[in-house]
Amino acid sequence: MTETGTVLITGPTRNLGRHTALAMAARPQDRRPDLLLVGRSGPELTAVADEARARGARVHEIGCDLSRLADVRAAAATVRNLLATGAVRPLRALIANAGIMSNDTRQASPDGYETTFAVNHLAHAQLIGDLLDTFTAPARIVLLGSNTYHANVWRKLLNVAEAEWADPVELARPAPAERTPDMTTSGVAYSNAKLAILYYAHELQRHVDAGIHVSVFEPGWMPGTALGRGAPAAVQAVGRALGRLPGVSTPQRSGPLLAAIALDDTWAHLRDGAFVVKTRQTEVRPIAHDRDRERRVWAATAELLEHAGAHR
Ligand SMILES: NC(=O)c1ccc[n+]([C@@H]2O[C@H](COP(=O)([O-])OP(=O)(O)OC[C@H]3O[C@@H](n4cnc5c(N)ncnc54)[C@H](OP(=O)(O)O)[C@@H]3O)[C@@H](O)[C@H]2O)c1
């Protein structure tokens, strides 16, 4: 097991994030991390924090709307303060779990960016960038990927199309007002954000201190979670039905697997954006390894975050 310290997780209020947080909280005392729960303020955040405390964990709730970069910066400042004052143990892992698939790619975040790209990628890049010098090695950064970045029969059942890559500045731009929202466009935006995360993960490893390891987790298809909450009711109903099939992933099953990626010795070797599908380290498709795109994601992300900062 890695040194026990503090783990930050985003999106702990439901489904995968919630079950991951609770799995970490339920560990034996000598292997139980302090938890920083970064999510939208409200009864759900308080409820998961209380449940984790009831399992024995020391927990801090950090209210943050990840679609708002000012909120993300404030959350990072809170984390830095907790670490600096010794209110929590050293930061050993960050799990960038929160995600959305917006059903209307015309929607802009308060910073002016397409919401799916803003929450899945930009918010986490901001948070990680603001916290990079606060990790204590050995430490892990775990990002959330999705097999939807490439053609994928199962996900197509729910209309989640594969990525159609474009420059990240384009991916961050909301669709024009005249574009009629449809599920294919939403699916492409989601898959593009997840492909951007793979490129970012590969590049991030080149920028962090030795002893900080970057990996990407794919929890398996978990139909029926709130990720598809914007989808038509019929599609959501199919998702819920498929979710009951044996062998299909669920947040209850994948949460403990994600906790293990962040904490267990078995996974200490993961680095360079290694991709783990549930319990299996998997080679990503050739499209997900591209030095030019990786460098461009890094540079464009910095530009986008800086530009948003200029409007604070
Ligand atoms: N479901 C799948 O089949 C699947 C497959 C592969 C990868 N994944 C990835 O796994 C992760 C978790 O997915 P899930 O299925 O558990 O999704 P989910 O049920 O929709 O939960 C998403 C979490 O992210 C949070 N979140 C979304 N927007 C936020 C915002 N603006 N600010 C703060 N928090 C926000 C949600 O908070 P609220 O409760 O406040 O909305 C919630 O806690 C995502 O990154 C997803 O892309 C999922």
The ligand as an ORCA input file, in Angstrom:
! r2SCAN-3c Opt
* xyz 0 1
  N     -21.111      5.909    -16.474
  C     -20.271      5.320    -17.308
  O     -20.614      4.360    -18.034
  C     -18.857      5.787    -17.404
  C     -17.975      5.111    -18.261
  C     -16.665      5.554    -18.401
  C     -16.241      6.644    -17.665
  N     -17.115      7.262    -16.830
  C     -16.597      8.421    -16.080
  O     -16.703      8.159    -14.686
  C     -16.891      9.389    -13.970
  C     -18.094      9.280    -13.060
  O     -19.236      8.971    -13.861
  P     -20.656      8.607    -13.252
  O     -21.264      7.667    -14.222
  O     -20.544      8.276    -11.823
  O     -21.386     10.032    -13.466
  P     -22.553     10.756    -12.619
  O     -23.450      9.767    -11.998
  O     -23.145     11.747    -13.540
  O     -21.739     11.525    -11.490
  C     -20.898     12.570    -11.876
  C     -20.341     13.293    -10.687
  O     -19.662     14.468    -11.194
  C     -20.211     15.587    -10.524
  N     -20.247     16.809    -11.329
  C     -20.755     16.991    -12.559
  N     -20.702     18.290    -12.891
  C     -20.153     18.949    -11.845
  C     -19.863     20.302    -11.573
  N     -20.109     21.283    -12.466
  N     -19.295     20.613    -10.387
  C     -19.054     19.663     -9.474
  N     -19.314     18.361     -9.664
  C     -19.872     18.009    -10.839
  C     -21.627     15.192    -10.165
  O     -22.085     16.064     -9.147
  P     -23.652     16.435     -8.938
  O     -24.182     15.337     -8.075
  O     -23.596     17.767     -8.251
  O     -24.278     16.489    -10.292
  C     -21.421     13.762     -9.718
  O     -20.926     13.699     -8.411
  C     -17.025     10.477    -15.045
  O     -15.800     11.106    -15.243
  C     -17.426      9.697    -16.278
  O     -17.078     10.348    -17.463
  C     -18.397      6.865    -16.666
*
